[in-house]
């Protein structure tokens, strides 16, 4: 029978460690669990699909159903001359899944090592790091469609992936519960080492021709230096998206700020480093009440102890105001506020 809790404490289920309770909390290990929950007389809306809670800011109690996705399993689904097709349950921890693929010789996800959260959350956020986005390795997923009342398959085109964005954060928000995800890992592997942090780490390790595991090890080392462990310090990882500006805005900013880090994008647009903008505004390591920025990375907001969702909102808005005032650039939060 599906574990079901009333008035459940959610503090341990979000990596920020924010206090909140749910009217109902159900663990979902597969379609059968979900259908049992939906057949209960108490079933209704609102509902919140919860994975690892690593991209979430709880602003208060949730007066509805929280469906905690815990679908297990990982396997090699198929292979052909060009790729391995690897499937994982949506509840599998993402980092563990990445290490498992590498241990089996199926390269392609190494740049995304040590990202917190679950496999099912990866396509929702289109997670990315160090030159790679999950969309580049995505094949399809299976999800329960609440509108159709059935499990559906959704391919990459239908996911409408964008920078830290997808169908599931826009018009599909709240409509789907992802059950499993399939990735296409190419056999013609090539190293992705364009980011300076990864290049420097490989050089420090005297690695000239990196293997996939070498790259994963480098990414893990860099992330551990720069980012706090949610098990030790409450946080939701990178809190703001790196803003993308048009050519004219970039030219103005580059002239006024010669050290501005920038990454050219398609169509003449340029991605800026949100962490650098925040640092320049004096926020690195600074706190506003129980919420502050991490001393090693200004892009990460941390719970210094006893923070609430309102505290997180207050600090985020203060940072947004300062960056807007100095650079004329809007910062958009990555986490979902509930």
Secondary structure, 3 states (H helix, E strand, C coil): CCCEEEEEECHHHCCCCCCCEEEEEEEECCHHHHHHHHCCCCCCCCEEEECCCCCEECCCCEEEEEEEECCCCEEEEEECCCEEEEEEECCCEHHHHHHHHHHCCCCCCHHHCCCCCEHHHHHHHCCEECCEEHHHCEEEEEEEECCCCEEEEEEHHHHCCECCECHHHCCCCCCEEEEEEEEEEECCCCCCCCCHHHHHHHHHCCCCCCCHHHHHHHHHHHHHHHCCCCCCCEEEEECECCCEECHHHHHHHHHHCCCCCEEECHHHCEEECHHHHHHHCCCCCCEECCEEEECCEEEEEEECCCCCHHHHHHHHHHHHHHHHHHHCCCCCECCEEC
